[in-house]
Amino acid sequence: MSRTSGRISRRTRTALLAVPAALVLALVPSAASAYPNPGYVTGDTVVHDPTMIRTSAGQYLLYATGGGLGFRSSTDRTAFKAGSDAFTSKPSWWSSYASEAWAPDISYHGGKYLMYYAVSTFGSNRSAIGVAGSSTGLPGSWTDYGVVYTSTTSSDYNAIDPNLFVDSDGKWWLSFGSWWTGIKMIRIDPSTGKQYAGDTARRSLASRPTGTKAVEAPYIVKHGSYYYLFASYDVCCSGTSSTYKVKVGRASSVTGPYYDKSGVALTNNGGTPVLESHGSVIGPGGQSIMNDSDGDLIVYHYYDGNDNGTPKLGVNLLDWSSGWPVAY
């Protein structure tokens, strides 16, 4: 979420997956006007910065920005139903930063669900990242573990939009931020969920040293031998005036350096487009990536130009056959 922040039907998905990958890519030109529309979803789909996971029982749990972290659930990835916020009562430490939480990131590790999230006021770099755990992932079940990382008014970045990545070697990494100076990363201690005392470096993964500074909402996945960093660029949260877009870069190491498809470093204004505004789909971003039984999904919000700019849930499959993620 910029701090300045459906499931595709079975019939459609089956048809798409039956099309050869080369033809799929040919049908998805790079022009923004030709990006795919979001997959079909129904019900309570007004969300911001969605993060989603599927439980072992097949239920989809979605959390999003707002209040004590808004909740939606689905049994089929098409129809979503709203429920109670993650936290029945907001952790007391939040009041030092803001009254509500932003941009949650849900995952499952070590036999429990973890959720990292940000607490900040709009446009401020006095921000904090917190973490909570749950045995079920359901609203009201979360135990808050407190502050993970903070930024202050004197920082040149802000601690927002966290994403946990657990590597195959067992190391945990948290990427986050940042409206001002781009995406940062710290190492996390798996035993506490907080910063690893043996490595307190704050690394820079993506930034825009010239022009508009806005790059935020990181999400890292590993596909094949590469690590892929997805991020949201430009302005969120302005309804149909939003200019948010999703770009990606890849690296051979989780800590970077990340480069786009043209070889431009993400620390030097680089980024290969994945989703941009097109038609009534305005400002897609605040994305997370989820692996499901039918492939990888990009889960995001966009502003509906046909509904007065209301923020809506977007879900699309990703095709990786070119070595780069293509939404379809």
Buried (B, 14 or more C-beta within 10 A) or exposed (E): BBBBBBBBBEEEBEEBBEBEEEEBBEEBEEEBEEBBEBBEBBBBBBBBBBBBBBBEEEBBBBBBBBBBBBBBBBEBBBBBEBBEBBBEEBBEEBEEBBEBBBBBBBBBEEEEBBBBBBBBEEEBBBBBBBBBBBEEBBBBBBEBBEBBBBBEEEBEBBBBBBBBBBEEEEBBBBBBBBBBBBBBBBBBEEEEBBBBEEEEEEBBBBBBEEEEBBBBBBBBBBBEEBBBBBBBBBBBBBBBEBBBBBBBBBBEEBBBBBBBBEEBBBBBBBBBBBBBBBEBBBBBBBBBBBEBEBBBBBBBBBBBBEEEBBBBBBBBBBBBEEEBBBBB
